[in-house]
Structures are given as C-alpha cells and as structure tokens.
Amino acid sequence: MPTVSAILRLPALVRAAPEVAAGSDHLGNEVRWVHVSELGDISRLLRGGELLLTTGIALDLSPPGLQRYVASLAERRVAGLVVEFGRKLSEAPPAMVSAAERSGLPLVVLRREARFVEVTEQAHAYIIDSQVTELRFRQEIHEAFTEMAVEGADAGAIVGYASRAARRPILLTTLAGAVVHVEAGGWDAGRVLEEWQAAAPSHRFTGQPELLDGRPSWLICPVRARGEIWGELVLREPGRLGAARSRLVLERAAGALALNRLVERERLSLELHARRSLLDDLLKGAGAAAGVPERAAVLGFPLTRTILVGGEVRWAGVDPQESGPMAESRAAGLGQQVTAAAGETRDHVLAAPRPDGRVQLLLSLPEVGPVERRLGRLAGAIHARVAGRGLGEVLIAFGGEVRDLHYARWSMEEAGQVLDALPKAGGKLYYRAPDIRLRGLLHLLRQDQRLVSFAERELRPLLDADRRQHSDLLKVLGAYVSHLGNKTEAAAALGVSRPTLYARLRQIEAILAVDLNDGEALASLQVALMTRQTVRAVPMS
C-alpha cells in the first residue's frame, strides 16, 4: 500500500510545491484512497486511510473550528490532509498546525495551484498498480512456500528462501531463544546473532506476531503445528520491504515449517523408530534376543568381521539438560548431517536422534586399518558439515572398540559418559575416555553423596568468605589450580599483578587452613573444584 510520502512524490503534487507543516513522523501512513472535499463535516463520510485534498474554502477557520475539523479526521484514521493555498488560505493556520501535530495527522500545504483531478488520477493509478503488485507478491510467496512444503524442503531451505524474499536476516529459534537456523542474507552472521542475543532478553513470548522495538528492531512470528508452538521466526528490521510484507513472508514461512515438521515426522517415523529401537535394544543388552543382527542387516549395517564403536554428538552451546520439541528437531537436523558426513567418508554409521537433543551413534568399521584415523576422518567431516551454520560447534565422543555385538552397549554407554563429562566448549575433533581422566571419574561418581560432602567440606569456608566479603577468592583458587601452581600464568589469566595474586593466595591459605605448596592439599582442592563443576546438585552456591 502506498504511503503519504510516496503520494507526495507524484508529478501532479510535486509541481504544486508541497510542504509538510505537521505530522512529519507519520508520513509512512498507508493511503487507501485519495479524496477531494471542501465539506467541514466530511469525516462522517470517510472510512479511514484516505488522503484528503481541500482548499479550505468552506471550513470554519476559527481556532475551535479548525481543531474540531482536524480531530474528526484523526479520529477516522485519515492518512493525511493536503491543503492548497490561494483561494482562502495563504498560510497554515496555527490552530490547524498544532492540532495536526498533536493528533499525529500529516498536514501538507501546497504553495502552488494543483489540478486535483490530475492528482487523483495519478494517485489512484499508483494505488491500483501497488495493489496489483502486492497481489503478485503474495501469490509468488504463497506458491513458493507451498512448493517447498510439498517437495519436503528442510527447515534451513525454508528459512533461507524467507530471508531472500524479505531481503533481511532471519533466525529460527526455540521458545527459550536458542537459535536453530540462521540465514544472514549477506550480513555478518556472527553480528546478527550477537544483536539478537542482546535483544532477546526483552522479548516476552506471546504466541502472536509482534514487533520488538529497538536498534535494530525485530519482527517475530511463532511457528506452530497442530496447536503446538515449537519455535519462532525472527526477522532483523523489516527494512524497505515494509512490515506488512515482512510479516507475510514470516507467516508463510512459519506455515511451511509447520507442514514440513508434520511431513518429516511421518516420513522419518518408521526409519527413526527402527534405528532407535535397534540402539535401545543394544543398550538394554537385548542383542540376539531382539533379532538385532537381522534388523541391522535390513538397515544395511554390517556386523560381521567388523569393529564396533559407540558414539554421541551434541551441539556445544546447548544445555545438555534441555528437552522438548525443539531439542528433538535440532537433534534430527544434526542426525541428518552426521549421516551425510558418514556417506562422504563411506563409513557404516547407525545414527539416531534422541529427544534430549543428542545423536547416538554406532559405527561398524573394517577390521583392517587404524581406527583412530577413521574416527578422526568421520569427526572432521561432521564438523565440516555443521560449520558456517551460525549455531556453533558440536562435541563428539566415541567409546571403546569392541568386536562382539553384546559389548556394543558398553561402548555406547562409555561414549555418553565421555560426552557428559565434557565442558561446554570443545577444542578437539573428538573425545575418548583417556581425554577426560579424573573429570570422567568424578562424573561417574556424581550421584555419590560422599563425593558431594567431600567437595562441600573442602570449599565451604572459601565460599562463605566470598559471600561475606563480595570477593572472588574461589575464582583465584581455580586459576591457580588450573595452571598447576604457576603463579605467573595464574596472575596473567586473572589479569592481576603477581603481588596481588600472592596476597590473595595467602588469604586463601588462611581461610582454608592449608599450605598451597603441599601437593596433596592442592590435589584435594583440585578434585573439589572439579566436583563442583561436574555435579550440578552440589548445594554450595
């Protein structure tokens, strides 16, 4: 729909030397029609959205009369008022200007004579042409998203097309704000993500399309299927396309995503069920009793003359405790990337997404050749597949190698334990049990209350001191321990001088009644600190 500012650029009005006398902040009002009238009580005949043209010849020019006139137009949501000088008015009356400014009604004066017939002809032709263009745009968007939904396009393709159609960056997020897909549309993806992370805390989920004001602003549209809202599409600033068109693109994209989710569920349900059922039976130790060899053969997964290795993959920046529709959807997408990576490396991999957002793996590798090299090649292919998607990195863990199907359970469990013990950020292509060492042992013992009590006993005095003094001595101790007692490196990591570090270490020794130069004491504190990081239930903070 054309705006007041667009209508003012028509040749018939440009020749009349238009000037904005009031309401310049509202020149973006959409113009539904252009109407000419000299009646003082014309508002009763209007429907809203009109740009009204008048010479003012029949108006009550008293201040109260002009104020009533402007107020009646604003109440009818008229798009704007254009007054031609010459016949009765030579200047905009102050009462009219102040009333228009107060009510937010754009008031435009014409310094030269305008042919109103020519103005209406050009304006109506422009409005009709805009309406036709809008209908074509709507039809193109509808057909494109319908075709994508029917063809089974994935979420990334749908978000990508929406971004190109809107010419703006678009994110697909969970209801908790975690980004599932990002299409930067030529912008810096990292910057777009940082801007959204800064804006997200002020967003309160309503389940309805909304505009989140700010710099930049964000247009947000929920994604729902069968009454269940499982995510949101977020567009960075509507821009030149306009809020109405941008909202249309997001709503059509949300519909395509919802249909894609339903179709994808149906298409993958049997295959996913087969994979999950097979891996679940292996984890339960059901093995041969559940006909695992035969079922594996149906899925094209060899079990003879092979080495079996269990594995797990998850996004590095995602809370391991998260679950729900979006976690499952994110895992399904990651599972597809893992399967595609295995195709590139020609490895036999059974990958099953889990409801908690992880992807569980079982690899069948040839008996000949170095296992580590094959694991590294597969892990590298997985990292390459997910790189550049704006969702961060993945963590990959593998269990031990076994040759008997009955021990596959052990390998998969070990991979899960390794993945659980890893920090949020990675650094290696993949991890195995030797990489987690003491941290892995603490993770296995995390439910043992005796371990919790030990950590509590070791660190409680320091935690109490930090709370009372608003200090950061626990952080200082952590840096000192992680750098193996090297004071120079610990001071650099903390950003403090060595004398300052020495003073704080003396405080820690006094509070804990320990000698930090004693190897056994330092080891005990290291175990306590690692326990605190590993065991979420430790009641110490």
Stockholm file with secondary structure:
# STOCKHOLM 1.0

chainA/1-541         MPTVSAILRLPALVRAAPEVAAGSDHLGNEVRWVHVSELGDISRLLRGGELLLTTGIALDLSPPGLQRYVASLAERRVAGLVVEFGRKLSEAPPAMVSAAERSGLPLVVLRREARFVEVTEQAHAYIIDSQVTELRFRQEIHEAFTEMAVEGADAGAIVGYASRAARRPILLTTLAGAVVHVEAGGWDAGRVLEEWQAAAPSHRFTGQPELLDGRPSWLICPVRARGEIWGELVLREPGRLGAARSRLVLERAAGALALNRLVERERLSLELHARRSLLDDLLKGAGAAAGVPERAAVLGFPLTRTILVGGEVRWAGVDPQESGPMAESRAAGLGQQVTAAAGETRDHVLAAPRPDGRVQLLLSLPEVGPVERRLGRLAGAIHARVAGRGLGEVLIAFGGEVRDLHYARWSMEEAGQVLDALPKAGGKLYYRAPDIRLRGLLHLLRQDQRLVSFAERELRPLLDADRRQHSDLLKVLGAYVSHLGNKTEAAAALGVSRPTLYARLRQIEAILAVDLNDGEALASLQVALMTRQTVRAVPMS
#=GR chainA/1-541 SS CCBHHHHTTSHHHHTTCEEEEECGGGTTCBCSEEEECCCTTGGGGCCSSEEEEECCTTSCCSHHHHHHHHHHHHHTTCSEEEEECSSSCSSCCHHHHHHHHHHTCCEEEESSCCCHHHHHHHHHHHHHHHHHHHHHHHHHHHHHHHHHHHHTCCHHHHHHHHHHHHTSCEEEECTTSCEEEEECTTSCHHHHHHHHHHHGGGCCCCSSCEEECSSSCEEEEEEEETTEEEEEEEEECCGGGCHHHHHHHHHHHHHHHHHHHHHHHHHHHHHHHHHHHHHHHHHHTCGGGGTHHHHHHHTTCCCSSEEEEEEEEEETTSCTTCCSHHHHHHHHHHHHHHHHHHHHHTCEEEEEECTTSCEEEEEEEESSSCHHHHHHHHHHHHHHHHTTSSSCCEEEEEEEEESSGGGHHHHHHHHHHHHHHSCSSCCSSCBCHHHHHHHHHHHHTTTCHHHHHHHHHHHHHHHHHHHHHTCCHHHHHHHHHHTTTCHHHHHHHHTCCHHHHHHHHHHHHHHHTCCTTCHHHHHHHHHHHHHHHHCTTCTTC
#=GC SS_cons         CCBHHHHTTSHHHHTTCEEEEECGGGTTCBCSEEEECCCTTGGGGCCSSEEEEECCTTSCCSHHHHHHHHHHHHHTTCSEEEEECSSSCSSCCHHHHHHHHHHTCCEEEESSCCCHHHHHHHHHHHHHHHHHHHHHHHHHHHHHHHHHHHHTCCHHHHHHHHHHHHTSCEEEECTTSCEEEEECTTSCHHHHHHHHHHHGGGCCCCSSCEEECSSSCEEEEEEEETTEEEEEEEEECCGGGCHHHHHHHHHHHHHHHHHHHHHHHHHHHHHHHHHHHHHHHHHHTCGGGGTHHHHHHHTTCCCSSEEEEEEEEEETTSCTTCCSHHHHHHHHHHHHHHHHHHHHHTCEEEEEECTTSCEEEEEEEESSSCHHHHHHHHHHHHHHHHTTSSSCCEEEEEEEEESSGGGHHHHHHHHHHHHHHSCSSCCSSCBCHHHHHHHHHHHHTTTCHHHHHHHHHHHHHHHHHHHHHTCCHHHHHHHHHHTTTCHHHHHHHHTCCHHHHHHHHHHHHHHHTCCTTCHHHHHHHHHHHHHHHHCTTCTTC
//
